């Protein structure tokens, strides 16, 4: 490995000039540069002890030869994107990805490797690999999302059959997966509290937000089929004196379907580093999620991020939000526009000091550092264990990781 010649995967990844760390190969349906969320938080921490390669889904361009595009992030993660010619049939797409991945890993023989899956679809071109440890970090029920491939459930069964560890992004997902694998551990959304706490102090209002009247009620995140656009429209129509700031990319739905009222302000996607400045200029937050199959298992990362920013929020009754935050009195829950209007009006008038103390006690129990430490401990134990896992589908259960394992549920 250390003697890899120029042009090999090792030298291209910048690994040839030092003693190699274990390799962590992440297979992801998400782009690294799309929205900073769970994969980025975890894998930047993984990069302290592993050489992390983040292998994305392909990009198609006309008339090109299949190749890999690589770049390194400031945190030390190598992002790899297959570039494929337009017009390839599905079998050829799978074969091309397998060939490119094999070329990338050619110099890694004998090096410990962790395969970390965010999408079961990656098994189509990785099933031949024999990593030392296989982790399925199930952050969403992808089969319930709009446009999910028909083979998703079949490939997830196969992935559960070969995974050594399964992590879930929330309690509902844990309960759905716990009987399908002997080693399922619940790791809900964590928080970079210091980053979002900047919003509790005065910040210069961003230019595109400065002209929005107050009170301002905001949402940040991906805008897709998980958002109840009818609820947003009804709420904005019921309270024309309130202004709703909407931050995030619009995907999988037509932009023309977005409600266009004078008091709804679509500000588009923003960088993670910019978010505290925007949140500092809001009076409240809200999460108008639809209640459908795509939101049945979600555990929104933005819930603790809103709270760390010091913003009271109202959410629709998403199961994990209700159980993890609503029942503790930290997040208000409403089911329709009338309920949202009443809850938001009450929050505008409510003193926050006592509520913030309870929020901070809760947030202090959790962080992405503690989550990664608990995951890493499980991975080390999994690599030491020589016990073969049983076949997928057996009625087995596993405990949720608790605070004693550096994880709050």
Beta strands, then each sheet from edge to edge (+ up, - down):
strand 1: 22-27
strand 2: 50-61
strand 3: 67-72
strand 4: 78-85
strand 5: 113-117
strand 6: 133-138
strand 7: 165-168
strand 8: 184-186
strand 9: 216-220
strand 10: 243-247
strand 11: 264-268
strand 12: 284-287
strand 13: 313-315
strand 14: 332-333
sheet 1: 3+ 4- 2- 1- 5- 6- 7- 8-
sheet 2: 11+ 10+ 9+ 12+ 13+ 14+
end
